[in-house]
């Protein structure tokens, strides 16, 4: 996914990691570039 594009991205899946068992903790989302606003409408985690 290119963050440089001017259009909005819908239904993007961004893998963050894979673990064999469930984990707990805090997920920190950081916007790494200045520009327009970032809207996160949902977050999902699963153990596979």
C-alpha positions as CSV (number, residue, x, y, z in Angstrom):
1,X,0.0,0.0,0.0
2,X,1.5,3.3,-1.0
3,X,0.9,6.0,1.6
4,X,2.0,8.6,-1.1
5,X,-1.1,8.2,-3.2
6,X,-3.8,10.9,-3.0
7,X,-6.7,8.5,-2.9
8,X,-8.1,6.8,0.2
9,X,-7.5,3.1,0.9
10,X,-10.5,1.0,1.9
11,X,-10.4,-2.4,3.4
12,X,-6.7,-2.7,3.6
13,X,-5.2,-5.6,5.4
14,X,-1.7,-4.9,6.9
15,X,-0.1,-7.9,8.5
16,X,1.7,-7.0,11.8
17,X,3.0,-10.4,12.9
18,X,2.3,-14.0,13.5
19,X,2.4,-16.0,16.7
20,X,1.5,-19.6,17.5
21,X,-0.5,-18.8,20.6
22,X,-2.7,-15.9,21.8
23,X,-0.9,-12.9,23.2
24,X,-2.1,-9.9,25.2
25,X,-0.7,-6.4,25.3
26,X,-1.0,-3.0,23.7
27,X,-0.8,-2.3,20.0
28,X,0.5,1.2,19.2
29,X,-0.3,2.7,15.8
30,X,2.0,5.5,14.7
31,X,1.5,7.7,11.6
32,X,5.0,8.0,10.2
33,X,4.4,10.8,7.8
34,X,2.8,14.3,7.9
35,X,-0.1,15.1,5.7
36,X,-3.8,14.5,5.8
37,X,-5.7,12.8,8.6
38,X,-5.6,9.0,9.2
39,X,-8.9,7.3,10.1
40,X,-8.8,3.7,11.5
41,X,-12.3,2.3,11.5
42,X,-11.5,-1.1,12.9
43,X,-8.8,-3.5,14.1
44,X,-8.9,-7.3,14.1
45,X,-6.5,-9.9,15.5
46,X,-6.6,-13.6,15.2
47,X,-4.6,-16.7,16.2
48,X,-4.0,-19.1,13.4
